[in-house]
Amino acid sequence: MLSILLFLLIFSHLNAENKAQKLKAQNIGKIETPAEHFGFEPGADRMLFDYEELIDYLQKLDNASTRLKLTEIGNSPMGKKMYIAFISSEKNIKSLNKLKDINRKLALNPNIPEPNRDSLLNKGKVFFLATLSMHSDEIGPSQSAPLVAYDLVTTEDSQKREWLDNVVLMMVPCHNPDGMNMVVNNYKKYKGTKYEGTQMPGIYHKYTGHDNNRDFITLTQEDNRNIARIYNKDWFPQIMVEKHQMFSNSVRYSVPPAHDPIAENIDAGIWNWSKIIGANIATDLTKQGLHGISQNYFYDEYAPFFSSSSTWKNVTSFLTEAASVKYATPIFIEPTELKGYGKGLSEYKKSINMPSPWPGGWWRLSDIVSYEKASIMSVLKTASLHRHEILKFRNDLCIKEVSNGKTIPPYYYIIPLKQHDESEFVNLVHLLKQHGVHIYQLNKPVVLDEKTYQKGDIIIPLSQPFRPFIKEVLERQKFPVRHYTPGGKVIKPYDATSWSLPLHMGVKVDEIKNPYSEVLDSAYVEIKEIFKLVTEDIPHDFEAAVFTVQNNESFKAAFLGLQLGLKVARLTKAANISSRTLAKGSFIIYNNADKISSFKTLIDEINVPPIYISNLSKVESSTMKIPKIALVESWLHDMDAGWTRFIFDSYHLPFKTVRPGDFEKTDFTKDFDVVVFPNNRKSVLMSGKIKTRSGELIIPNFPPEYTKGIGKKGMTKLMSFAENGGIIISWGNSSNLFQGILEIKQENNTKEEFQLPYKNISKILKTSGLYCPGSILKIDLLNDHPITLGMKSETGIFYNGGPVFATSIPNFDMDRRVIGKFPEKNILLSGYCEKEEVLSNKTCLVWLKKGKGQLVLFGFNPQFRASTNTSFKLLFNSILLSKIND
């Protein structure tokens, strides 16, 4: 009887599903066109739809068509649902789960028996992932999405139907939903005024703005984790494109292959497939009369922190870049204004990298939409034509990389349990697992390279399909120097040149260059669950929990504890507790029976255990409170301030944002204890204008209410705040604010002029040949200083050519201390630096005093893109400095 009921249930479900599919098929003729749904043709002049309107249309297509399935993939940082639209033949859409399983096997299994593999290759389809408009001012790709979807779900063209039989298009209609709405709403606000098409003030993301595609190693942002999960763990597509826009006065459309330098760890086959795909896009678009297509131009494929980090997971990945308009407002470009830039096209002329130049004239959003739609169709065609080869290549590469891991050093990476910062050790393991890396743990002690590793240490074999990624992010980077001509000018990288997670996070990782197969074959087991350090339960009776200052998470515990109403103190002297020495600066969170639920909330969020203490009578400490923090953020797409907000929010550090134009009306002395200046240009902060390298001031493309600067009066107020005991923290170019003659207004209305005892000498060093595009450099730190609590005596910092300081003997009520300086030699740890020797013994972190005020100036970003965890403590300690004479 039970089997009959089960059969009836299955039959009823299948019958209902078939009816739904038939209903969809009947509705194809009733599908609304994009123009009918939006009230205008996408791409029309001065017309834009927002994210909700876009998703509403795709949901209509999902309801009406058997060729499209819309699936949620997570939420944006501001809570909007994100989706993939699967577009393919009806048969493929009905079989998505089976095809997904084939993808997984081809991507991850190097040991498929040949008959089985042949079967998978015959049944499998190429999955082509397209992510649109992650940069929200690059609006064209998302505006083209409805046209692409409508064409493919309604087409009766036999060629396109064949593409859909062989390929599954996975279209993320908008990578950045929050930013899309910000940009669209801002455009509509000013449409019809003289400010139509001006830039959106602020950043088009909760935190990162344009930097959201620099996050695909560290995966700090929720929307990026949603995208990365597609190719790391869920769907394993074989091809991926990330669709962008670029400057307006050059080529119309940039397609692969990219320019040198390229990543050393990527198999040659990936680059060759990108050439085939790119050549077909260029050919197909030019054939359709779409001119100005370039290849090997401007952008390189060296760094993996873009979403094309999928390349390091054996996905043929690339960017396309369309020339921009003013969002939806057309622009006219004179032929004399068209230029070639940098790598691959030094002149805007017919060349092998652009055989059919665009002549100039009107350029519209509809043009961008046309190029975007045509490029998607071209990739579908290529993927269809080469379906079997592409699928086979994916599994061949899986086999090859696993074999490389067994035959080419390094063979393993080992992460010892004993670390200076245990919390970042745990974070590193979590991060690698998010990337789809298989992580193992030693189940017994082993001796490798004359070093004993303990049971519980983490071991990562490189005989994995994602070997290129593992090696890329765990080794130190050595930039592949290439020249335009023999012995000529070096081809410079597009972005930073270091992403070594051990150095960025401050975690010791050992590289094992001998195979040791006999020693290790049975010495480790895979970590399947969420990794955590072994912890004891919260005791029933304890006076306090101590969190060691060496851990970044301890700062989070302290800040969260205060937020939850717990009493928090900080050790003012090192102490021996429970046979363990706790360093000066460690945090004490006291037990309170009335707050035990709050304490449990805190413990649940922290990834390392505290030390529970029953008696703290001999401990010297001071009660801690969080200072009132002002975070200075300009309206001019201030990404570094956005990253700083992210760090503060992640560590439960409250703050208030203050804009430069608000300085004159802000009572800093009354309202704040600390003012933080993330990296920004002095000209932007002071006057709201951009100062070029030639010294020319440019009015930015923003409505005037967003281009106000601090001004002289605002700066005077800020320095009076410092004089009265305030703390100023500044890094990067913002530190130039405090160089030269400054002014304080005294209570009796008199003014005092002074100069702080430092200056920025980076320009002098650059004339000596210093060039550092973003690398990890070694610095020596002053021991036992409040700013360096919890730090080793030397560390790595991310340096990209920022300020270098020279201090001087102070006058009057001023003082200075060099907190961090570059060593005499062996400065570069990872990345690329020309003439590093000019940095020898130069200062990069300085503490200054004026009256009761303190300034901490960093020549580097201590929180760069939320990826330089090893220097977070320097920032937190600076914020927690004790006031002078308190």
Steps between C-alpha positions, in 0.01 A plus 500: 500500500785738591670439166175578315459827690862591427446427130187717496684788668789482252258472208300797630819709536622413151156567354490842667852577374406397146190718514713795614744442215211478249352821641836673455517373144153637429601839639800552271296699258373713788842592638534873546778663307745706704353815347148398610615424852721803563309747284809563287758297312799427728786719390276788396648847551460634853296201618600249771323230699596403855584164654150410612360572154772283346431204728124540457544460124723194535244346738235552233720319251553220752123464543431507128792314341641149523843630398571719802527421869568774754679379814596685817868494593500710819460858615683823427674685787187717535261206494381477138456151357751405233429262214632293213288469189566160339419525129516194277283249316193363674668161535810650665297715737309191613830315551699771682575288804632212288711739295627662819616159619684444170672837541613408850643167392686647204637785711606304807546132419834407336427127511189455287524171307526572127162346400328700775685815399394459139142470617528818710656689211220390268226595746658815643436858395728800514398731784578862418483739796453871429500748790371845409572851629685432823612863463171679516595805296575247223130466445484361146543125564207480743285716270571249222395197709126511410579516128735201522249299701201586281686417181610160627168392652296595193738432210408251231831552321641151442856607569414659836287198591804284436706722730239453772511124451875498567545783748345621823533876543523592869429871509534693825290798386666734748800424718437810716125555554550762770723711281276463194212666683725771644625592153161481328330707770777761488475522120124549516539764771704725273351404164386809316732729694847623415634233734356212299759228462725625780658242726313359794632646827640242739570138414255274316520216750453469873877502550732443207384696196717434197728280712240223516694312233819516708342273760506158335784358705389621842124475424403752766180614326179297495418563134848387397470184707176424315675530164812309605291213635366439147840390368666397827241257632169486316484506119860483371442681168759458227492861372450827685479863392487801727344793312630852554522846347802728473604848390306665216770636271684188387400166350132404502534147633790309650493120481748223582776415494631742758839665489814389681588433774304181552493272802778244514293228670231478230512219244571610142175342385295759692674785319460328165126448548463866598670591172257284302197646676631856469590462134148376427344792689712748302418327172128470567455857624696650214297294253187659648638849444606555862839668471778594741555149639839458667701207632820480704417845631550684829386230746720212611422162654759493773309556824239255633303734723252579221203265463701339225680330789287224348787472250705347782218243541544381138219712354574682174424848636532847355370857503326706237516879523268733308558873456270694733241773454359724773290213637211531249583842356668488155838661448661634185868416455712693256742284298786712636401399855546128441819366655691181562618441852794306632532132439415365156382817327716806544326680213138497391571362155428189300717222638505127558346561842220715348465426128175695455507829698181682592509843328341712773161668519199432721532218751191379681387253763324316216843449339637345818193276525552387139863409563411317822225294341715415199793391716280267708369340181852458367616315812191276483589418140862420585402290800250308287746436218765372742273338760679168517850653492419749775354234729792267434747781563344564842551141610841475332606803701367343820711190427804710412489722809457204735796334328704823524435504873660157527797564274592871518600678821364628724308190597337624820442807709491451875346751740614428856242536776740715699468850356561855616140588409283191547187678380648575158619139479136390540386765251751375243371144525139620468589712198676221315201272558272770355716485188432130461846394619518164677654550844646222713634460852790288618385208713848433637838677527720488190853614421543683170810690391652436844207675667240334720137578431245421766172318497232755415715711267326586173633341182396590146613263224542665162376191318161667463309633197531855637877472535564828309295694754656330803850572379415855389363617833734311734832578334679834494452688177788569268389733222578365150697787353429542129617780268342674201829461315816305590656680792240776466221632718342255746135409438342625822225306680140624488453475876672370812766229486461319832214289638698245701250404770762389755670840478180703477341320795811453710479119506806273478465250215775255407562387144595133466714441190555125540222248429520296825226270371605207721503717811174682431275251321310408818596799714209736437121511477277749322317767697138468391335717763553864591851527636547636849759474772413263780320701766376428846146580606441825686574422867220542751715709729767738371597856577600601147604384155830624359552546126863524396600817315683303228163400349305740281183333627585616853441859391165390358420331832581817692300730272203261490518448875469873561215518250322223694542683829778284645785640708824494300853585615843484345822371654741785565776253581577145390363240740546130576159338517429129516863419411472717192660839439252751365643799323443858592192628319299178527130543572310396811123453473343460843233250589165641599218263594247746361685513168583132445280481188691798358827325576377188318409718200854634500660155525285372212642768270868470593696226325763435769444411865590734787678401818254475788636640826368447850722757677632826352614664823864541389427629150572861410241637258304807404131518421436534130245703310453554131590852389257707295629466145451729200574330168570750222351395166475722194221473244746430217470119489711465812568124491766493769256661742245237398744221580568669835127506576490130419786426741342709775161332456657153485684563827201671670677832523244785499571817304335796333573603142601864453526654151774755424241768428357458850820585689420866557172415677633199694604536865774236500613577855150447640386209284809288435815353652658369179485620138599245235612600150514206254718534192390791281655788307570817695337707226177297520487534878588869513320641196288222349712515184735248340862601458673336206865394488578820312350704782181597315180514706196334339140548611355149532188390315264534797225747589660787694345411836723191503830671421549705815831460682624547853624851426730711711242557777420131520867411523551755777213340695654158453839611631335668800337160570847346503642776720227423756591132525345351188659215306538511121576186300583531133654282234612512142464828317274643771807542717605787272227706670725548800819597322607862484369801688192428715294733713317481832249755621547570871224581748597869502449506122871510427653259253801274538687380194717189522654218296496140615846339508465282189475521124410266216808419290340251261531732199876516552518121518296462182739724311769254615309221324272363775200322349282270707158419349365322807720247678573360842807667648672423828503761777653509845275612786581681824457247780275552803323805365122542539461497119690172456340291776445144378734544202827325425813714481486473121204454270390539141297797385326565170679788334406655166721803473341702780664751730841445652577725794805686621470622858687788657588627848181667626445849635272641771234256627549242226658156493533199268586130508582273209271200551577314177782517248626298206807287580839564349471224237285206382191720509279335235314194627250445220413678177709752310706801594755693296785667690387367836838601641394867511254399774783377722446616862224739394198567723153377408310532830540795734338628820485878547404719794376859503394630839265237637424375152635192324527412132577155361607510136531186290688501170293194405137392527483284815168348384559491123185356336432314828778261393802604707392342827856491627494880552144539636632511857705811422177680409302371798776584746522852357128547556538380861791732588468654844456874503796704616479609867200279566 
